[in-house]
């Protein structure tokens, strides 16, 4: 459930609004995917009104690649361990959100940036935080329980 929430938040944050006409995977998206992820297995495509998503296994890890409806790459996501988070960002989270439990960490990559999205949970709230490559931490979503 948490992974779905982060994925939906990421997709909303990094997509361009487009028109949906059908549920067919864009040819250019398939071509870009095939070139970028040679050897990917268990590829599953999902199409919605704003983007096309490929869910797949690459280098032994489940990943997701997002494309706009014209087939242009938006970015990729994959789960990462806490050790992969920028040190400054992790220190900020441990200090500022010490009463929260770190539930999940996702790495987002596109042509412009690498960012990390973490879900932290308390008894009263779930937060989705963005950590930049430099370790700056911002709140993306605040969910009251």
PyMOL commands that place a pseudoatom at each C-alpha (Angstrom):
pseudoatom trace, name=CA, resn=UNK, resi=1, chain=A, elem=C, hetatm=0, pos=[0.000, 0.000, 0.000]
pseudoatom trace, name=CA, resn=UNK, resi=2, chain=A, elem=C, hetatm=0, pos=[2.781, 2.441, 0.917]
pseudoatom trace, name=CA, resn=UNK, resi=3, chain=A, elem=C, hetatm=0, pos=[4.667, 1.700, -2.336]
pseudoatom trace, name=CA, resn=UNK, resi=4, chain=A, elem=C, hetatm=0, pos=[1.506, 2.392, -4.338]
pseudoatom trace, name=CA, resn=UNK, resi=5, chain=A, elem=C, hetatm=0, pos=[1.053, 5.710, -2.503]
pseudoatom trace, name=CA, resn=UNK, resi=6, chain=A, elem=C, hetatm=0, pos=[4.629, 6.808, -3.196]
pseudoatom trace, name=CA, resn=UNK, resi=7, chain=A, elem=C, hetatm=0, pos=[4.422, 5.707, -6.830]
pseudoatom trace, name=CA, resn=UNK, resi=8, chain=A, elem=C, hetatm=0, pos=[1.195, 7.616, -7.392]
pseudoatom trace, name=CA, resn=UNK, resi=9, chain=A, elem=C, hetatm=0, pos=[2.623, 10.692, -5.699]
pseudoatom trace, name=CA, resn=UNK, resi=10, chain=A, elem=C, hetatm=0, pos=[5.770, 10.509, -7.811]
pseudoatom trace, name=CA, resn=UNK, resi=11, chain=A, elem=C, hetatm=0, pos=[3.822, 10.038, -10.993]
pseudoatom trace, name=CA, resn=UNK, resi=12, chain=A, elem=C, hetatm=0, pos=[1.628, 13.030, -10.217]
pseudoatom trace, name=CA, resn=UNK, resi=13, chain=A, elem=C, hetatm=0, pos=[4.623, 15.174, -9.326]
pseudoatom trace, name=CA, resn=UNK, resi=14, chain=A, elem=C, hetatm=0, pos=[6.639, 14.376, -12.441]
pseudoatom trace, name=CA, resn=UNK, resi=15, chain=A, elem=C, hetatm=0, pos=[4.122, 14.062, -15.275]
pseudoatom trace, name=CA, resn=UNK, resi=16, chain=A, elem=C, hetatm=0, pos=[2.810, 16.531, -17.764]
pseudoatom trace, name=CA, resn=UNK, resi=17, chain=A, elem=C, hetatm=0, pos=[-0.931, 16.717, -18.211]
pseudoatom trace, name=CA, resn=UNK, resi=18, chain=A, elem=C, hetatm=0, pos=[-1.921, 14.900, -21.420]
pseudoatom trace, name=CA, resn=UNK, resi=19, chain=A, elem=C, hetatm=0, pos=[-5.053, 13.762, -23.183]
pseudoatom trace, name=CA, resn=UNK, resi=20, chain=A, elem=C, hetatm=0, pos=[-6.062, 10.140, -22.927]
pseudoatom trace, name=CA, resn=UNK, resi=21, chain=A, elem=C, hetatm=0, pos=[-7.651, 8.458, -25.859]
pseudoatom trace, name=CA, resn=UNK, resi=22, chain=A, elem=C, hetatm=0, pos=[-7.050, 4.771, -25.277]
pseudoatom trace, name=CA, resn=UNK, resi=23, chain=A, elem=C, hetatm=0, pos=[-5.128, 2.241, -23.229]
pseudoatom trace, name=CA, resn=UNK, resi=24, chain=A, elem=C, hetatm=0, pos=[-2.603, 1.323, -25.931]
pseudoatom trace, name=CA, resn=UNK, resi=25, chain=A, elem=C, hetatm=0, pos=[1.065, 1.544, -25.003]
pseudoatom trace, name=CA, resn=UNK, resi=26, chain=A, elem=C, hetatm=0, pos=[2.783, 4.198, -27.079]
pseudoatom trace, name=CA, resn=UNK, resi=27, chain=A, elem=C, hetatm=0, pos=[5.200, 2.793, -29.683]
pseudoatom trace, name=CA, resn=UNK, resi=28, chain=A, elem=C, hetatm=0, pos=[7.886, 5.346, -28.761]
pseudoatom trace, name=CA, resn=UNK, resi=29, chain=A, elem=C, hetatm=0, pos=[7.592, 4.459, -25.074]
pseudoatom trace, name=CA, resn=UNK, resi=30, chain=A, elem=C, hetatm=0, pos=[8.132, 0.800, -25.938]
pseudoatom trace, name=CA, resn=UNK, resi=31, chain=A, elem=C, hetatm=0, pos=[11.125, 1.667, -28.128]
pseudoatom trace, name=CA, resn=UNK, resi=32, chain=A, elem=C, hetatm=0, pos=[12.715, 3.877, -25.469]
pseudoatom trace, name=CA, resn=UNK, resi=33, chain=A, elem=C, hetatm=0, pos=[12.102, 1.226, -22.832]
pseudoatom trace, name=CA, resn=UNK, resi=34, chain=A, elem=C, hetatm=0, pos=[13.594, -1.575, -24.932]
pseudoatom trace, name=CA, resn=UNK, resi=35, chain=A, elem=C, hetatm=0, pos=[16.723, 0.490, -25.658]
pseudoatom trace, name=CA, resn=UNK, resi=36, chain=A, elem=C, hetatm=0, pos=[17.204, 1.593, -22.032]
pseudoatom trace, name=CA, resn=UNK, resi=37, chain=A, elem=C, hetatm=0, pos=[16.458, -1.720, -20.312]
pseudoatom trace, name=CA, resn=UNK, resi=38, chain=A, elem=C, hetatm=0, pos=[17.877, -4.499, -22.483]
pseudoatom trace, name=CA, resn=UNK, resi=39, chain=A, elem=C, hetatm=0, pos=[17.306, -7.788, -20.722]
pseudoatom trace, name=CA, resn=UNK, resi=40, chain=A, elem=C, hetatm=0, pos=[14.408, -6.582, -18.562]
pseudoatom trace, name=CA, resn=UNK, resi=41, chain=A, elem=C, hetatm=0, pos=[12.011, -9.366, -17.639]
pseudoatom trace, name=CA, resn=UNK, resi=42, chain=A, elem=C, hetatm=0, pos=[8.400, -9.651, -16.445]
pseudoatom trace, name=CA, resn=UNK, resi=43, chain=A, elem=C, hetatm=0, pos=[7.505, -6.385, -18.175]
pseudoatom trace, name=CA, resn=UNK, resi=44, chain=A, elem=C, hetatm=0, pos=[3.962, -5.211, -17.462]
pseudoatom trace, name=CA, resn=UNK, resi=45, chain=A, elem=C, hetatm=0, pos=[2.568, -2.017, -19.005]
pseudoatom trace, name=CA, resn=UNK, resi=46, chain=A, elem=C, hetatm=0, pos=[-0.071, 0.235, -17.471]
pseudoatom trace, name=CA, resn=UNK, resi=47, chain=A, elem=C, hetatm=0, pos=[-1.631, 3.229, -19.207]
pseudoatom trace, name=CA, resn=UNK, resi=48, chain=A, elem=C, hetatm=0, pos=[-3.691, 5.977, -17.605]
pseudoatom trace, name=CA, resn=UNK, resi=49, chain=A, elem=C, hetatm=0, pos=[-4.805, 9.477, -18.556]
pseudoatom trace, name=CA, resn=UNK, resi=50, chain=A, elem=C, hetatm=0, pos=[-1.444, 11.072, -17.725]
pseudoatom trace, name=CA, resn=UNK, resi=51, chain=A, elem=C, hetatm=0, pos=[1.347, 8.580, -18.307]
pseudoatom trace, name=CA, resn=UNK, resi=52, chain=A, elem=C, hetatm=0, pos=[2.458, 5.108, -19.366]
pseudoatom trace, name=CA, resn=UNK, resi=53, chain=A, elem=C, hetatm=0, pos=[4.238, 2.936, -16.812]
pseudoatom trace, name=CA, resn=UNK, resi=54, chain=A, elem=C, hetatm=0, pos=[6.350, -0.165, -17.308]
pseudoatom trace, name=CA, resn=UNK, resi=55, chain=A, elem=C, hetatm=0, pos=[6.806, -2.380, -14.253]
pseudoatom trace, name=CA, resn=UNK, resi=56, chain=A, elem=C, hetatm=0, pos=[9.675, -4.817, -14.698]
pseudoatom trace, name=CA, resn=UNK, resi=57, chain=A, elem=C, hetatm=0, pos=[12.649, -6.682, -13.265]
pseudoatom trace, name=CA, resn=UNK, resi=58, chain=A, elem=C, hetatm=0, pos=[16.070, -5.339, -14.232]
pseudoatom trace, name=CA, resn=UNK, resi=59, chain=A, elem=C, hetatm=0, pos=[19.391, -6.404, -12.744]
pseudoatom trace, name=CA, resn=UNK, resi=60, chain=A, elem=C, hetatm=0, pos=[17.422, -8.570, -10.333]
pseudoatom trace, name=CA, resn=UNK, resi=61, chain=A, elem=C, hetatm=0, pos=[15.371, -5.676, -8.928]
pseudoatom trace, name=CA, resn=UNK, resi=62, chain=A, elem=C, hetatm=0, pos=[11.793, -4.566, -9.473]
pseudoatom trace, name=CA, resn=UNK, resi=63, chain=A, elem=C, hetatm=0, pos=[11.702, -1.133, -11.106]
pseudoatom trace, name=CA, resn=UNK, resi=64, chain=A, elem=C, hetatm=0, pos=[9.229, 1.176, -12.799]
pseudoatom trace, name=CA, resn=UNK, resi=65, chain=A, elem=C, hetatm=0, pos=[9.743, 3.422, -15.812]
pseudoatom trace, name=CA, resn=UNK, resi=66, chain=A, elem=C, hetatm=0, pos=[7.341, 6.281, -16.563]
pseudoatom trace, name=CA, resn=UNK, resi=67, chain=A, elem=C, hetatm=0, pos=[6.696, 7.830, -19.990]
pseudoatom trace, name=CA, resn=UNK, resi=68, chain=A, elem=C, hetatm=0, pos=[4.398, 10.606, -21.118]
pseudoatom trace, name=CA, resn=UNK, resi=69, chain=A, elem=C, hetatm=0, pos=[1.666, 9.701, -23.594]
pseudoatom trace, name=CA, resn=UNK, resi=70, chain=A, elem=C, hetatm=0, pos=[3.954, 10.702, -26.481]
pseudoatom trace, name=CA, resn=UNK, resi=71, chain=A, elem=C, hetatm=0, pos=[6.551, 8.173, -25.359]
pseudoatom trace, name=CA, resn=UNK, resi=72, chain=A, elem=C, hetatm=0, pos=[9.034, 10.606, -23.823]
pseudoatom trace, name=CA, resn=UNK, resi=73, chain=A, elem=C, hetatm=0, pos=[10.777, 9.287, -20.709]
pseudoatom trace, name=CA, resn=UNK, resi=74, chain=A, elem=C, hetatm=0, pos=[9.710, 10.931, -17.439]
pseudoatom trace, name=CA, resn=UNK, resi=75, chain=A, elem=C, hetatm=0, pos=[11.820, 8.893, -15.032]
pseudoatom trace, name=CA, resn=UNK, resi=76, chain=A, elem=C, hetatm=0, pos=[12.383, 5.610, -13.248]
pseudoatom trace, name=CA, resn=UNK, resi=77, chain=A, elem=C, hetatm=0, pos=[11.841, 4.427, -9.695]
pseudoatom trace, name=CA, resn=UNK, resi=78, chain=A, elem=C, hetatm=0, pos=[13.151, 1.592, -7.580]
pseudoatom trace, name=CA, resn=UNK, resi=79, chain=A, elem=C, hetatm=0, pos=[13.188, 0.710, -3.903]
pseudoatom trace, name=CA, resn=UNK, resi=80, chain=A, elem=C, hetatm=0, pos=[16.468, 1.375, -2.111]
pseudoatom trace, name=CA, resn=UNK, resi=81, chain=A, elem=C, hetatm=0, pos=[17.898, 0.700, 1.313]
pseudoatom trace, name=CA, resn=UNK, resi=82, chain=A, elem=C, hetatm=0, pos=[18.477, 3.433, 3.888]
pseudoatom trace, name=CA, resn=UNK, resi=83, chain=A, elem=C, hetatm=0, pos=[22.204, 3.234, 3.184]
pseudoatom trace, name=CA, resn=UNK, resi=84, chain=A, elem=C, hetatm=0, pos=[21.592, 4.641, -0.317]
pseudoatom trace, name=CA, resn=UNK, resi=85, chain=A, elem=C, hetatm=0, pos=[20.049, 7.870, 1.021]
pseudoatom trace, name=CA, resn=UNK, resi=86, chain=A, elem=C, hetatm=0, pos=[22.193, 11.019, 1.110]
pseudoatom trace, name=CA, resn=UNK, resi=87, chain=A, elem=C, hetatm=0, pos=[23.873, 11.263, 4.527]
pseudoatom trace, name=CA, resn=UNK, resi=88, chain=A, elem=C, hetatm=0, pos=[22.665, 14.831, 5.227]
pseudoatom trace, name=CA, resn=UNK, resi=89, chain=A, elem=C, hetatm=0, pos=[19.081, 13.905, 4.402]
pseudoatom trace, name=CA, resn=UNK, resi=90, chain=A, elem=C, hetatm=0, pos=[19.154, 10.828, 6.589]
pseudoatom trace, name=CA, resn=UNK, resi=91, chain=A, elem=C, hetatm=0, pos=[20.548, 12.857, 9.498]
pseudoatom trace, name=CA, resn=UNK, resi=92, chain=A, elem=C, hetatm=0, pos=[17.753, 15.421, 9.050]
pseudoatom trace, name=CA, resn=UNK, resi=93, chain=A, elem=C, hetatm=0, pos=[15.105, 12.696, 9.038]
pseudoatom trace, name=CA, resn=UNK, resi=94, chain=A, elem=C, hetatm=0, pos=[16.588, 10.961, 12.091]
pseudoatom trace, name=CA, resn=UNK, resi=95, chain=A, elem=C, hetatm=0, pos=[16.624, 14.274, 13.972]
pseudoatom trace, name=CA, resn=UNK, resi=96, chain=A, elem=C, hetatm=0, pos=[13.421, 15.984, 12.807]
pseudoatom trace, name=CA, resn=UNK, resi=97, chain=A, elem=C, hetatm=0, pos=[11.274, 12.844, 12.496]
pseudoatom trace, name=CA, resn=UNK, resi=98, chain=A, elem=C, hetatm=0, pos=[12.715, 10.755, 15.327]
pseudoatom trace, name=CA, resn=UNK, resi=99, chain=A, elem=C, hetatm=0, pos=[9.194, 9.802, 16.492]
pseudoatom trace, name=CA, resn=UNK, resi=100, chain=A, elem=C, hetatm=0, pos=[8.440, 8.345, 13.050]
pseudoatom trace, name=CA, resn=UNK, resi=101, chain=A, elem=C, hetatm=0, pos=[9.285, 4.947, 11.654]
pseudoatom trace, name=CA, resn=UNK, resi=102, chain=A, elem=C, hetatm=0, pos=[10.968, 4.907, 8.244]
pseudoatom trace, name=CA, resn=UNK, resi=103, chain=A, elem=C, hetatm=0, pos=[8.761, 2.609, 6.177]
pseudoatom trace, name=CA, resn=UNK, resi=104, chain=A, elem=C, hetatm=0, pos=[10.125, 2.786, 2.647]
pseudoatom trace, name=CA, resn=UNK, resi=105, chain=A, elem=C, hetatm=0, pos=[12.678, 4.536, 0.442]
pseudoatom trace, name=CA, resn=UNK, resi=106, chain=A, elem=C, hetatm=0, pos=[12.350, 4.976, -3.327]
pseudoatom trace, name=CA, resn=UNK, resi=107, chain=A, elem=C, hetatm=0, pos=[14.974, 6.358, -5.704]
pseudoatom trace, name=CA, resn=UNK, resi=108, chain=A, elem=C, hetatm=0, pos=[13.670, 8.497, -8.578]
pseudoatom trace, name=CA, resn=UNK, resi=109, chain=A, elem=C, hetatm=0, pos=[15.889, 9.204, -11.588]
pseudoatom trace, name=CA, resn=UNK, resi=110, chain=A, elem=C, hetatm=0, pos=[15.360, 11.307, -14.682]
pseudoatom trace, name=CA, resn=UNK, resi=111, chain=A, elem=C, hetatm=0, pos=[17.556, 13.393, -16.983]
pseudoatom trace, name=CA, resn=UNK, resi=112, chain=A, elem=C, hetatm=0, pos=[17.565, 16.295, -14.531]
pseudoatom trace, name=CA, resn=UNK, resi=113, chain=A, elem=C, hetatm=0, pos=[17.911, 14.745, -11.107]
pseudoatom trace, name=CA, resn=UNK, resi=114, chain=A, elem=C, hetatm=0, pos=[18.162, 11.858, -8.753]
pseudoatom trace, name=CA, resn=UNK, resi=115, chain=A, elem=C, hetatm=0, pos=[15.889, 12.240, -5.753]
pseudoatom trace, name=CA, resn=UNK, resi=116, chain=A, elem=C, hetatm=0, pos=[14.765, 9.952, -2.972]
pseudoatom trace, name=CA, resn=UNK, resi=117, chain=A, elem=C, hetatm=0, pos=[11.257, 9.664, -1.598]
pseudoatom trace, name=CA, resn=UNK, resi=118, chain=A, elem=C, hetatm=0, pos=[10.813, 8.159, 1.829]
pseudoatom trace, name=CA, resn=UNK, resi=119, chain=A, elem=C, hetatm=0, pos=[7.679, 7.276, 3.721]
pseudoatom trace, name=CA, resn=UNK, resi=120, chain=A, elem=C, hetatm=0, pos=[7.778, 7.855, 7.470]
pseudoatom trace, name=CA, resn=UNK, resi=121, chain=A, elem=C, hetatm=0, pos=[4.961, 6.820, 9.757]
pseudoatom trace, name=CA, resn=UNK, resi=122, chain=A, elem=C, hetatm=0, pos=[3.764, 7.796, 13.234]
pseudoatom trace, name=CA, resn=UNK, resi=123, chain=A, elem=C, hetatm=0, pos=[0.640, 6.992, 15.207]
pseudoatom trace, name=CA, resn=UNK, resi=124, chain=A, elem=C, hetatm=0, pos=[-1.135, 10.045, 13.788]
pseudoatom trace, name=CA, resn=UNK, resi=125, chain=A, elem=C, hetatm=0, pos=[0.465, 10.752, 10.391]
pseudoatom trace, name=CA, resn=UNK, resi=126, chain=A, elem=C, hetatm=0, pos=[2.167, 9.311, 7.375]
pseudoatom trace, name=CA, resn=UNK, resi=127, chain=A, elem=C, hetatm=0, pos=[4.570, 11.633, 5.570]
pseudoatom trace, name=CA, resn=UNK, resi=128, chain=A, elem=C, hetatm=0, pos=[6.184, 11.327, 2.176]
pseudoatom trace, name=CA, resn=UNK, resi=129, chain=A, elem=C, hetatm=0, pos=[9.472, 13.215, 2.172]
pseudoatom trace, name=CA, resn=UNK, resi=130, chain=A, elem=C, hetatm=0, pos=[11.704, 14.118, -0.757]
pseudoatom trace, name=CA, resn=UNK, resi=131, chain=A, elem=C, hetatm=0, pos=[15.464, 14.087, -0.288]
pseudoatom trace, name=CA, resn=UNK, resi=132, chain=A, elem=C, hetatm=0, pos=[17.540, 15.853, -2.932]
pseudoatom trace, name=CA, resn=UNK, resi=133, chain=A, elem=C, hetatm=0, pos=[20.983, 14.655, -4.018]
pseudoatom trace, name=CA, resn=UNK, resi=134, chain=A, elem=C, hetatm=0, pos=[22.458, 17.274, -1.687]
pseudoatom trace, name=CA, resn=UNK, resi=135, chain=A, elem=C, hetatm=0, pos=[20.395, 15.995, 1.259]
pseudoatom trace, name=CA, resn=UNK, resi=136, chain=A, elem=C, hetatm=0, pos=[17.747, 18.726, 1.450]
pseudoatom trace, name=CA, resn=UNK, resi=137, chain=A, elem=C, hetatm=0, pos=[14.503, 17.296, 2.867]
pseudoatom trace, name=CA, resn=UNK, resi=138, chain=A, elem=C, hetatm=0, pos=[11.041, 18.580, 1.909]
pseudoatom trace, name=CA, resn=UNK, resi=139, chain=A, elem=C, hetatm=0, pos=[7.556, 17.274, 2.665]
pseudoatom trace, name=CA, resn=UNK, resi=140, chain=A, elem=C, hetatm=0, pos=[5.693, 16.088, -0.442]
pseudoatom trace, name=CA, resn=UNK, resi=141, chain=A, elem=C, hetatm=0, pos=[2.576, 14.713, 1.221]
pseudoatom trace, name=CA, resn=UNK, resi=142, chain=A, elem=C, hetatm=0, pos=[1.147, 14.769, 4.742]
pseudoatom trace, name=CA, resn=UNK, resi=143, chain=A, elem=C, hetatm=0, pos=[-1.547, 12.167, 5.444]
pseudoatom trace, name=CA, resn=UNK, resi=144, chain=A, elem=C, hetatm=0, pos=[-3.483, 12.425, 8.692]
pseudoatom trace, name=CA, resn=UNK, resi=145, chain=A, elem=C, hetatm=0, pos=[-4.655, 9.047, 10.011]
for i in range(1, 145): cmd.bond("trace and resi %d" % i, "trace and resi %d" % (i + 1))
show_as sticks, trace
zoom trace
